């Protein structure tokens, strides 16, 4: 929903989720669906962990990403 974009809501949710994962020492894996979301996830410590995944349709590839928990 465009009226909710670029207001920091996604960042707030992602940061809270990362803090919860860090508190339990849990790493995280995700697949970013485009280069914009890839940059978004990089800001909280996700890194590429494999080659981009080819998809059976035209468009951007999926980017496998990993984040180790922050040290305590």
PDB file with SEQRES, HELIX, SHEET and CRYST1 records, atoms N, CA, C and O in Angstrom:
SEQRES   1 A   72  UNK UNK UNK UNK UNK UNK UNK UNK UNK UNK UNK UNK UNK          
SEQRES   2 A   72  UNK UNK UNK UNK UNK UNK UNK UNK UNK UNK UNK UNK UNK          
SEQRES   3 A   72  UNK UNK UNK UNK UNK UNK UNK UNK UNK UNK UNK UNK UNK          
SEQRES   4 A   72  UNK UNK UNK UNK UNK UNK UNK UNK UNK UNK UNK UNK UNK          
SEQRES   5 A   72  UNK UNK UNK UNK UNK UNK UNK UNK UNK UNK UNK UNK UNK          
SEQRES   6 A   72  UNK UNK UNK UNK UNK UNK UNK                                  
HELIX    1 AA1 UNK A    2  UNK A    4  5                                   3    
HELIX    2 AA2 UNK A    9  UNK A   23  1                                  15    
HELIX    3 AA3 UNK A   35  UNK A   42  1                                   8    
SHEET    1 AA1 2 UNK A  28  UNK A  32  0                                        
SHEET    2 AA1 2 UNK A  63  UNK A  67 -1                                        
CRYST1    1.000    1.000    1.000  90.00  90.00  90.00 P 1           1          
ATOM      1  N   UNK A   1       0.833  -1.162   0.000  1.00  0.00           N  
ATOM      2  CA  UNK A   1       0.000   0.000   0.000  1.00  0.00           C  
ATOM      3  C   UNK A   1       0.891   1.242   0.000  1.00  0.00           C  
ATOM      4  O   UNK A   1       1.610   1.487   0.968  1.00  0.00           O  
ATOM      5  N   UNK A   2       0.849   2.002  -1.047  1.00  0.00           N  
ATOM      6  CA  UNK A   2       1.758   3.146  -1.206  1.00  0.00           C  
ATOM      7  C   UNK A   2       1.744   4.143  -0.049  1.00  0.00           C  
ATOM      8  O   UNK A   2       2.778   4.737   0.256  1.00  0.00           O  
ATOM      9  N   UNK A   3       0.608   4.337   0.594  1.00  0.00           N  
ATOM     10  CA  UNK A   3       0.547   5.337   1.672  1.00  0.00           C  
ATOM     11  C   UNK A   3       1.402   4.948   2.885  1.00  0.00           C  
ATOM     12  O   UNK A   3       1.686   5.792   3.736  1.00  0.00           O  
ATOM     13  N   UNK A   4       1.807   3.695   2.967  1.00  0.00           N  
ATOM     14  CA  UNK A   4       2.633   3.233   4.082  1.00  0.00           C  
ATOM     15  C   UNK A   4       4.103   3.072   3.709  1.00  0.00           C  
ATOM     16  O   UNK A   4       4.922   2.729   4.562  1.00  0.00           O  
ATOM     17  N   UNK A   5       4.442   3.314   2.459  1.00  0.00           N  
ATOM     18  CA  UNK A   5       5.821   3.134   2.019  1.00  0.00           C  
ATOM     19  C   UNK A   5       6.686   4.325   2.426  1.00  0.00           C  
ATOM     20  O   UNK A   5       6.210   5.455   2.534  1.00  0.00           O  
ATOM     21  N   UNK A   6       7.963   4.041   2.646  1.00  0.00           N  
ATOM     22  CA  UNK A   6       8.972   5.062   2.964  1.00  0.00           C  
ATOM     23  C   UNK A   6       8.665   5.837   4.237  1.00  0.00           C  
ATOM     24  O   UNK A   6       8.955   7.030   4.330  1.00  0.00           O  
ATOM     25  N   UNK A   7       8.084   5.165   5.203  1.00  0.00           N  
ATOM     26  CA  UNK A   7       7.802   5.783   6.503  1.00  0.00           C  
ATOM     27  C   UNK A   7       8.559   5.087   7.634  1.00  0.00           C  
ATOM     28  O   UNK A   7       8.365   5.415   8.805  1.00  0.00           O  
ATOM     29  N   UNK A   8       9.425   4.124   7.287  1.00  0.00           N  
ATOM     30  CA  UNK A   8      10.230   3.451   8.281  1.00  0.00           C  
ATOM     31  C   UNK A   8       9.556   2.262   8.950  1.00  0.00           C  
ATOM     32  O   UNK A   8      10.124   1.670   9.868  1.00  0.00           O  
ATOM     33  N   UNK A   9       8.358   1.903   8.508  1.00  0.00           N  
ATOM     34  CA  UNK A   9       7.646   0.787   9.134  1.00  0.00           C  
ATOM     35  C   UNK A   9       8.353  -0.545   8.889  1.00  0.00           C  
ATOM     36  O   UNK A   9       8.522  -1.342   9.812  1.00  0.00           O  
ATOM     37  N   UNK A  10       8.761  -0.781   7.659  1.00  0.00           N  
ATOM     38  CA  UNK A  10       9.464  -2.022   7.334  1.00  0.00           C  
ATOM     39  C   UNK A  10      10.780  -2.126   8.089  1.00  0.00           C  
ATOM     40  O   UNK A  10      11.136  -3.195   8.585  1.00  0.00           O  
ATOM     41  N   UNK A  11      11.499  -1.014   8.174  1.00  0.00           N  
ATOM     42  CA  UNK A  11      12.767  -1.007   8.909  1.00  0.00           C  
ATOM     43  C   UNK A  11      12.539  -1.294  10.387  1.00  0.00           C  
ATOM     44  O   UNK A  11      13.301  -2.044  10.998  1.00  0.00           O  
ATOM     45  N   UNK A  12      11.503  -0.706  10.963  1.00  0.00           N  
ATOM     46  CA  UNK A  12      11.208  -0.938  12.377  1.00  0.00           C  
ATOM     47  C   UNK A  12      10.879  -2.406  12.625  1.00  0.00           C  
ATOM     48  O   UNK A  12      11.359  -2.992  13.596  1.00  0.00           O  
ATOM     49  N   UNK A  13      10.080  -2.993  11.774  1.00  0.00           N  
ATOM     50  CA  UNK A  13       9.733  -4.410  11.926  1.00  0.00           C  
ATOM     51  C   UNK A  13      10.959  -5.298  11.752  1.00  0.00           C  
ATOM     52  O   UNK A  13      11.179  -6.220  12.538  1.00  0.00           O  
ATOM     53  N   UNK A  14      11.752  -5.021  10.729  1.00  0.00           N  
ATOM     54  CA  UNK A  14      12.946  -5.830  10.471  1.00  0.00           C  
ATOM     55  C   UNK A  14      13.946  -5.708  11.623  1.00  0.00           C  
ATOM     56  O   UNK A  14      14.532  -6.707  12.041  1.00  0.00           O  
ATOM     57  N   UNK A  15      14.143  -4.500  12.131  1.00  0.00           N  
ATOM     58  CA  UNK A  15      15.075  -4.319  13.250  1.00  0.00           C  
ATOM     59  C   UNK A  15      14.600  -5.070  14.484  1.00  0.00           C  
ATOM     60  O   UNK A  15      15.409  -5.688  15.177  1.00  0.00           O  
ATOM     61  N   UNK A  16      13.305  -5.029  14.773  1.00  0.00           N  
ATOM     62  CA  UNK A  16      12.764  -5.764  15.927  1.00  0.00           C  
ATOM     63  C   UNK A  16      12.958  -7.264  15.748  1.00  0.00           C  
ATOM     64  O   UNK A  16      13.312  -7.968  16.693  1.00  0.00           O  
ATOM     65  N   UNK A  17      12.724  -7.750  14.533  1.00  0.00           N  
ATOM     66  CA  UNK A  17      12.901  -9.171  14.245  1.00  0.00           C  
ATOM     67  C   UNK A  17      14.373  -9.574  14.406  1.00  0.00           C  
ATOM     68  O   UNK A  17      14.673 -10.624  14.974  1.00  0.00           O  
ATOM     69  N   UNK A  18      15.283  -8.737  13.904  1.00  0.00           N  
ATOM     70  CA  UNK A  18      16.714  -9.041  14.028  1.00  0.00           C  
ATOM     71  C   UNK A  18      17.139  -9.035  15.495  1.00  0.00           C  
ATOM     72  O   UNK A  18      17.937  -9.876  15.908  1.00  0.00           O  
ATOM     73  N   UNK A  19      16.621  -8.105  16.279  1.00  0.00           N  
ATOM     74  CA  UNK A  19      16.940  -8.077  17.712  1.00  0.00           C  
ATOM     75  C   UNK A  19      16.466  -9.352  18.394  1.00  0.00           C  
ATOM     76  O   UNK A  19      17.168  -9.899  19.244  1.00  0.00           O  
ATOM     77  N   UNK A  20      15.285  -9.827  18.031  1.00  0.00           N  
ATOM     78  CA  UNK A  20      14.773 -11.074  18.607  1.00  0.00           C  
ATOM     79  C   UNK A  20      15.655 -12.252  18.212  1.00  0.00           C  
ATOM     80  O   UNK A  20      15.950 -13.116  19.038  1.00  0.00           O  
ATOM     81  N   UNK A  21      16.072 -12.287  16.962  1.00  0.00           N  
ATOM     82  CA  UNK A  21      16.955 -13.365  16.511  1.00  0.00           C  
ATOM     83  C   UNK A  21      18.307 -13.290  17.227  1.00  0.00           C  
ATOM     84  O   UNK A  21      18.862 -14.316  17.618  1.00  0.00           O  
ATOM     85  N   UNK A  22      18.832 -12.076  17.396  1.00  0.00           N  
ATOM     86  CA  UNK A  22      20.109 -11.894  18.080  1.00  0.00           C  
ATOM     87  C   UNK A  22      20.021 -12.357  19.531  1.00  0.00           C  
ATOM     88  O   UNK A  22      20.968 -12.949  20.049  1.00  0.00           O  
ATOM     89  N   UNK A  23      18.901 -12.094  20.186  1.00  0.00           N  
ATOM     90  CA  UNK A  23      18.768 -12.438  21.606  1.00  0.00           C  
ATOM     91  C   UNK A  23      18.810 -13.943  21.849  1.00  0.00           C  
ATOM     92  O   UNK A  23      19.147 -14.390  22.945  1.00  0.00           O  
ATOM     93  N   UNK A  24      18.469 -14.715  20.833  1.00  0.00           N  
ATOM     94  CA  UNK A  24      18.510 -16.174  20.969  1.00  0.00           C  
ATOM     95  C   UNK A  24      19.702 -16.792  20.237  1.00  0.00           C  
ATOM     96  O   UNK A  24      19.868 -18.012  20.223  1.00  0.00           O  
ATOM     97  N   UNK A  25      20.531 -15.937  19.628  1.00  0.00           N  
ATOM     98  CA  UNK A  25      21.698 -16.441  18.910  1.00  0.00           C  
ATOM     99  C   UNK A  25      21.337 -17.182  17.631  1.00  0.00           C  
ATOM    100  O   UNK A  25      22.064 -18.076  17.198  1.00  0.00           O  
ATOM    101  N   UNK A  26      20.214 -16.808  17.030  1.00  0.00           N  
ATOM    102  CA  UNK A  26      19.709 -17.519  15.856  1.00  0.00           C  
ATOM    103  C   UNK A  26      20.101 -16.801  14.565  1.00  0.00           C  
ATOM    104  O   UNK A  26      19.817 -15.613  14.413  1.00  0.00           O  
ATOM    105  N   UNK A  27      20.751 -17.503  13.631  1.00  0.00           N  
ATOM    106  CA  UNK A  27      21.035 -16.900  12.327  1.00  0.00           C  
ATOM    107  C   UNK A  27      19.762 -16.844  11.483  1.00  0.00           C  
ATOM    108  O   UNK A  27      18.750 -17.453  11.831  1.00  0.00           O  
ATOM    109  N   UNK A  28      19.820 -16.119  10.391  1.00  0.00           N  
ATOM    110  CA  UNK A  28      18.632 -15.979   9.544  1.00  0.00           C  
ATOM    111  C   UNK A  28      18.999 -16.138   8.077  1.00  0.00           C  
ATOM    112  O   UNK A  28      20.080 -15.742   7.642  1.00  0.00           O  
ATOM    113  N   UNK A  29      18.084 -16.721   7.333  1.00  0.00           N  
ATOM    114  CA  UNK A  29      18.221 -16.890   5.876  1.00  0.00           C  
ATOM    115  C   UNK A  29      16.972 -16.309   5.235  1.00  0.00           C  
ATOM    116  O   UNK A  29      15.866 -16.452   5.757  1.00  0.00           O  
ATOM    117  N   UNK A  30      17.164 -15.649   4.094  1.00  0.00           N  
ATOM    118  CA  UNK A  30      16.025 -15.181   3.311  1.00  0.00           C  
ATOM    119  C   UNK A  30      16.424 -15.098   1.854  1.00  0.00           C  
ATOM    120  O   UNK A  30      17.599 -15.231   1.513  1.00  0.00           O  
ATOM    121  N   UNK A  31      15.459 -14.881   1.010  1.00  0.00           N  
ATOM    122  CA  UNK A  31      15.708 -14.673  -0.409  1.00  0.00           C  
ATOM    123  C   UNK A  31      15.081 -13.337  -0.792  1.00  0.00           C  
ATOM    124  O   UNK A  31      13.859 -13.192  -0.833  1.00  0.00           O  
ATOM    125  N   UNK A  32      15.942 -12.373  -1.068  1.00  0.00           N  
ATOM    126  CA  UNK A  32      15.474 -11.058  -1.486  1.00  0.00           C  
ATOM    127  C   UNK A  32      14.929 -11.168  -2.906  1.00  0.00           C  
ATOM    128  O   UNK A  32      15.539 -11.802  -3.767  1.00  0.00           O  
ATOM    129  N   UNK A  33      13.788 -10.553  -3.138  1.00  0.00           N  
ATOM    130  CA  UNK A  33      13.095 -10.728  -4.413  1.00  0.00           C  
ATOM    131  C   UNK A  33      13.549  -9.759  -5.499  1.00  0.00           C  
ATOM    132  O   UNK A  33      13.155  -9.907  -6.656  1.00  0.00           O  
ATOM    133  N   UNK A  34      14.367  -8.777  -5.150  1.00  0.00           N  
ATOM    134  CA  UNK A  34      14.885  -7.857  -6.157  1.00  0.00           C  
ATOM    135  C   UNK A  34      16.060  -7.080  -5.567  1.00  0.00           C  
ATOM    136  O   UNK A  34      16.363  -7.212  -4.381  1.00  0.00           O  
ATOM    137  N   UNK A  35      16.717  -6.276  -6.390  1.00  0.00           N  
ATOM    138  CA  UNK A  35      17.908  -5.569  -5.927  1.00  0.00           C  
ATOM    139  C   UNK A  35      17.570  -4.508  -4.890  1.00  0.00           C  
ATOM    140  O   UNK A  35      18.408  -4.213  -4.038  1.00  0.00           O  
ATOM    141  N   UNK A  36      16.382  -3.926  -4.928  1.00  0.00           N  
ATOM    142  CA  UNK A  36      15.991  -2.950  -3.903  1.00  0.00           C  
ATOM    143  C   UNK A  36      15.850  -3.618  -2.541  1.00  0.00           C  
ATOM    144  O   UNK A  36      16.359  -3.102  -1.546  1.00  0.00           O  
ATOM    145  N   UNK A  37      15.171  -4.754  -2.484  1.00  0.00           N  
ATOM    146  CA  UNK A  37      15.018  -5.435  -1.203  1.00  0.00           C  
ATOM    147  C   UNK A  37      16.366  -5.998  -0.738  1.00  0.00           C  
ATOM    148  O   UNK A  37      16.619  -6.093   0.463  1.00  0.00           O  
ATOM    149  N   UNK A  38      17.207  -6.360  -1.668  1.00  0.00           N  
ATOM    150  CA  UNK A  38      18.549  -6.833  -1.307  1.00  0.00           C  
ATOM    151  C   UNK A  38      19.303  -5.750  -0.555  1.00  0.00           C  
ATOM    152  O   UNK A  38      19.904  -6.024   0.484  1.00  0.00           O  
ATOM    153  N   UNK A  39      19.281  -4.514  -1.066  1.00  0.00           N  
ATOM    154  CA  UNK A  39      19.944  -3.397  -0.381  1.00  0.00           C  
ATOM    155  C   UNK A  39      19.303  -3.136   0.984  1.00  0.00           C  
ATOM    156  O   UNK A  39      20.004  -2.818   1.945  1.00  0.00           O  
ATOM    157  N   UNK A  40      17.986  -3.268   1.076  1.00  0.00           N  
ATOM    158  CA  UNK A  40      17.268  -3.089   2.341  1.00  0.00           C  
ATOM    159  C   UNK A  40      17.781  -4.068   3.387  1.00  0.00           C  
ATOM    160  O   UNK A  40      18.061  -3.677   4.521  1.00  0.00           O  
ATOM    161  N   UNK A  41      17.905  -5.342   3.013  1.00  0.00           N  
ATOM    162  CA  UNK A  41      18.373  -6.362   3.948  1.00  0.00           C  
ATOM    163  C   UNK A  41      19.857  -6.212   4.273  1.00  0.00           C  
ATOM    164  O   UNK A  41      20.284  -6.548   5.378  1.00  0.00           O  
ATOM    165  N   UNK A  42      20.639  -5.716   3.332  1.00  0.00           N  
ATOM    166  CA  UNK A  42      22.060  -5.494   3.596  1.00  0.00           C  
ATOM    167  C   UNK A  42      22.260  -4.488   4.729  1.00  0.00           C  
ATOM    168  O   UNK A  42      23.236  -4.584   5.472  1.00  0.00           O  
ATOM    169  N   UNK A  43      21.356  -3.535   4.868  1.00  0.00           N  
ATOM    170  CA  UNK A  43      21.489  -2.506   5.908  1.00  0.00           C  
ATOM    171  C   UNK A  43      21.423  -3.079   7.321  1.00  0.00           C  
ATOM    172  O   UNK A  43      21.903  -2.446   8.262  1.00  0.00           O  
ATOM    173  N   UNK A  44      20.843  -4.255   7.484  1.00  0.00           N  
ATOM    174  CA  UNK A  44      20.778  -4.860   8.825  1.00  0.00           C  
ATOM    175  C   UNK A  44      21.691  -6.078   8.945  1.00  0.00           C  
ATOM    176  O   UNK A  44      21.546  -6.881   9.867  1.00  0.00           O  
ATOM    177  N   UNK A  45      22.625  -6.211   8.016  1.00  0.00           N  
ATOM    178  CA  UNK A  45      23.642  -7.243   8.165  1.00  0.00           C  
ATOM    179  C   UNK A  45      23.516  -8.486   7.317  1.00  0.00           C  
ATOM    180  O   UNK A  45      24.343  -9.390   7.434  1.00  0.00           O  
ATOM    181  N   UNK A  46      22.504  -8.563   6.461  1.00  0.00           N  
ATOM    182  CA  UNK A  46      22.418  -9.722   5.573  1.00  0.00           C  
ATOM    183  C   UNK A  46      23.471  -9.594   4.480  1.00  0.00           C  
ATOM    184  O   UNK A  46      23.759  -8.497   4.002  1.00  0.00           O  
ATOM    185  N   UNK A  47      24.042 -10.732   4.093  1.00  0.00           N  
ATOM    186  CA  UNK A  47      25.029 -10.785   3.012  1.00  0.00           C  
ATOM    187  C   UNK A  47      24.619 -11.880   2.028  1.00  0.00           C  
ATOM    188  O   UNK A  47      23.909 -12.821   2.382  1.00  0.00           O  
ATOM    189  N   UNK A  48      25.077 -11.737   0.799  1.00  0.00           N  
ATOM    190  CA  UNK A  48      24.824 -12.772  -0.197  1.00  0.00           C  
ATOM    191  C   UNK A  48      25.489 -14.065   0.266  1.00  0.00           C  
ATOM    192  O   UNK A  48      26.628 -14.052   0.734  1.00  0.00           O  
ATOM    193  N   UNK A  49      24.778 -15.175   0.135  1.00  0.00           N  
ATOM    194  CA  UNK A  49      25.357 -16.454   0.568  1.00  0.00           C  
ATOM    195  C   UNK A  49      25.401 -17.483  -0.558  1.00  0.00           C  
ATOM    196  O   UNK A  49      25.859 -18.606  -0.348  1.00  0.00           O  
ATOM    197  N   UNK A  50      24.936 -17.121  -1.729  1.00  0.00           N  
ATOM    198  CA  UNK A  50      24.966 -18.016  -2.891  1.00  0.00           C  
ATOM    199  C   UNK A  50      24.731 -17.167  -4.135  1.00  0.00           C  
ATOM    200  O   UNK A  50      24.391 -15.987  -4.047  1.00  0.00           O  
ATOM    201  N   UNK A  51      24.917 -17.779  -5.269  1.00  0.00           N  
ATOM    202  CA  UNK A  51      24.635 -17.089  -6.521  1.00  0.00           C  
ATOM    203  C   UNK A  51      23.137 -16.787  -6.613  1.00  0.00           C  
ATOM    204  O   UNK A  51      22.325 -17.543  -6.080  1.00  0.00           O  
ATOM    205  N   UNK A  52      22.761 -15.690  -7.282  1.00  0.00           N  
ATOM    206  CA  UNK A  52      21.332 -15.413  -7.465  1.00  0.00           C  
ATOM    207  C   UNK A  52      20.634 -16.599  -8.135  1.00  0.00           C  
ATOM    208  O   UNK A  52      21.198 -17.275  -8.996  1.00  0.00           O  
ATOM    209  N   UNK A  53      19.398 -16.826  -7.712  1.00  0.00           N  
ATOM    210  CA  UNK A  53      18.642 -17.966  -8.225  1.00  0.00           C  
ATOM    211  C   UNK A  53      17.915 -17.598  -9.508  1.00  0.00           C  
ATOM    212  O   UNK A  53      17.193 -16.602  -9.547  1.00  0.00           O  
ATOM    213  N   UNK A  54      18.101 -18.397 -10.567  1.00  0.00           N  
ATOM    214  CA  UNK A  54      17.351 -18.134 -11.798  1.00  0.00           C  
ATOM    215  C   UNK A  54      15.881 -18.499 -11.597  1.00  0.00           C  
ATOM    216  O   UNK A  54      15.555 -19.447 -10.883  1.00  0.00           O  
ATOM    217  N   UNK A  55      15.025 -17.751 -12.219  1.00  0.00           N  
ATOM    218  CA  UNK A  55      13.585 -17.999 -12.113  1.00  0.00           C  
ATOM    219  C   UNK A  55      13.021 -18.369 -13.476  1.00  0.00           C  
ATOM    220  O   UNK A  55      13.619 -18.029 -14.497  1.00  0.00           O  
ATOM    221  N   UNK A  56      11.899 -19.047 -13.518  1.00  0.00           N  
ATOM    222  CA  UNK A  56      11.340 -19.510 -14.792  1.00  0.00           C  
ATOM    223  C   UNK A  56      10.573 -18.433 -15.559  1.00  0.00           C  
ATOM    224  O   UNK A  56       9.793 -18.750 -16.456  1.00  0.00           O  
ATOM    225  N   UNK A  57      10.787 -17.170 -15.214  1.00  0.00           N  
ATOM    226  CA  UNK A  57      10.115 -16.071 -15.916  1.00  0.00           C  
ATOM    227  C   UNK A  57      11.102 -14.917 -16.059  1.00  0.00           C  
ATOM    228  O   UNK A  57      12.149 -14.901 -15.412  1.00  0.00           O  
ATOM    229  N   UNK A  58      10.768 -13.975 -16.893  1.00  0.00           N  
ATOM    230  CA  UNK A  58      11.630 -12.808 -17.092  1.00  0.00           C  
ATOM    231  C   UNK A  58      11.558 -11.911 -15.856  1.00  0.00           C  
ATOM    232  O   UNK A  58      10.507 -11.795 -15.226  1.00  0.00           O  
ATOM    233  N   UNK A  59      12.659 -11.292 -15.524  1.00  0.00           N  
ATOM    234  CA  UNK A  59      12.690 -10.404 -14.381  1.00  0.00           C  
ATOM    235  C   UNK A  59      13.921 -10.659 -13.538  1.00  0.00           C  
ATOM    236  O   UNK A  59      14.786 -11.456 -13.901  1.00  0.00           O  
ATOM    237  N   UNK A  60      13.989  -9.977 -12.417  1.00  0.00           N  
ATOM    238  CA  UNK A  60      15.147 -10.131 -11.542  1.00  0.00           C  
ATOM    239  C   UNK A  60      15.191 -11.512 -10.924  1.00  0.00           C  
ATOM    240  O   UNK A  60      14.177 -12.199 -10.796  1.00  0.00           O  
ATOM    241  N   UNK A  61      16.383 -11.891 -10.549  1.00  0.00           N  
ATOM    242  CA  UNK A  61      16.575 -13.167  -9.857  1.00  0.00           C  
ATOM    243  C   UNK A  61      16.345 -12.976  -8.367  1.00  0.00           C  
ATOM    244  O   UNK A  61      16.261 -11.850  -7.876  1.00  0.00           O  
ATOM    245  N   UNK A  62      16.245 -14.080  -7.663  1.00  0.00           N  
ATOM    246  CA  UNK A  62      16.150 -14.060  -6.207  1.00  0.00           C  
ATOM    247  C   UNK A  62      17.570 -14.092  -5.651  1.00  0.00           C  
ATOM    248  O   UNK A  62      18.441 -14.779  -6.186  1.00  0.00           O  
ATOM    249  N   UNK A  63      17.796 -13.345  -4.574  1.00  0.00           N  
ATOM    250  CA  UNK A  63      19.113 -13.255  -3.965  1.00  0.00           C  
ATOM    251  C   UNK A  63      19.117 -13.963  -2.603  1.00  0.00           C  
ATOM    252  O   UNK A  63      18.557 -13.436  -1.643  1.00  0.00           O  
ATOM    253  N   UNK A  64      19.737 -15.147  -2.502  1.00  0.00           N  
ATOM    254  CA  UNK A  64      19.840 -15.822  -1.211  1.00  0.00           C  
ATOM    255  C   UNK A  64      20.753 -15.012  -0.280  1.00  0.00           C  
ATOM    256  O   UNK A  64      21.855 -14.618  -0.662  1.00  0.00           O  
ATOM    257  N   UNK A  65      20.274 -14.773   0.942  1.00  0.00           N  
ATOM    258  CA  UNK A  65      21.034 -13.950   1.880  1.00  0.00           C  
ATOM    259  C   UNK A  65      21.039 -14.588   3.266  1.00  0.00           C  
ATOM    260  O   UNK A  65      20.108 -15.298   3.646  1.00  0.00           O  
ATOM    261  N   UNK A  66      22.106 -14.318   4.006  1.00  0.00           N  
ATOM    262  CA  UNK A  66      22.317 -14.890   5.327  1.00  0.00           C  
ATOM    263  C   UNK A  66      22.716 -13.779   6.293  1.00  0.00           C  
ATOM    264  O   UNK A  66      23.373 -12.806   5.923  1.00  0.00           O  
ATOM    265  N   UNK A  67      22.298 -13.958   7.540  1.00  0.00           N  
ATOM    266  CA  UNK A  67      22.705 -13.018   8.604  1.00  0.00           C  
ATOM    267  C   UNK A  67      23.030 -13.811   9.849  1.00  0.00           C  
ATOM    268  O   UNK A  67      22.185 -14.523  10.392  1.00  0.00           O  
ATOM    269  N   UNK A  68      24.282 -13.676  10.298  1.00  0.00           N  
ATOM    270  CA  UNK A  68      24.670 -14.268  11.576  1.00  0.00           C  
ATOM    271  C   UNK A  68      24.124 -13.390  12.693  1.00  0.00           C  
ATOM    272  O   UNK A  68      23.968 -12.183  12.507  1.00  0.00           O  
ATOM    273  N   UNK A  69      23.833 -13.973  13.842  1.00  0.00           N  
ATOM    274  CA  UNK A  69      23.361 -13.148  14.956  1.00  0.00           C  
ATOM    275  C   UNK A  69      24.478 -12.214  15.426  1.00  0.00           C  
ATOM    276  O   UNK A  69      25.658 -12.555  15.352  1.00  0.00           O  
ATOM    277  N   UNK A  70      24.092 -11.045  15.906  1.00  0.00           N  
ATOM    278  CA  UNK A  70      25.066 -10.099  16.428  1.00  0.00           C  
ATOM    279  C   UNK A  70      25.672 -10.674  17.705  1.00  0.00           C  
ATOM    280  O   UNK A  70      24.976 -11.312  18.495  1.00  0.00           O  
ATOM    281  N   UNK A  71      26.968 -10.447  17.905  1.00  0.00           N  
ATOM    282  CA  UNK A  71      27.612 -10.941  19.133  1.00  0.00           C  
ATOM    283  C   UNK A  71      27.022 -10.242  20.359  1.00  0.00           C  
ATOM    284  O   UNK A  71      26.640  -9.073  20.306  1.00  0.00           O  
ATOM    285  N   UNK A  72      26.960 -10.976  21.444  1.00  0.00           N  
ATOM    286  CA  UNK A  72      26.418 -10.419  22.702  1.00  0.00           C  
ATOM    287  C   UNK A  72      27.488  -9.686  23.466  1.00  0.00           C  
ATOM    288  O   UNK A  72      27.222  -9.152  24.543  1.00  0.00           O  
TER     289      UNK A  72                                                      
END                                                                             
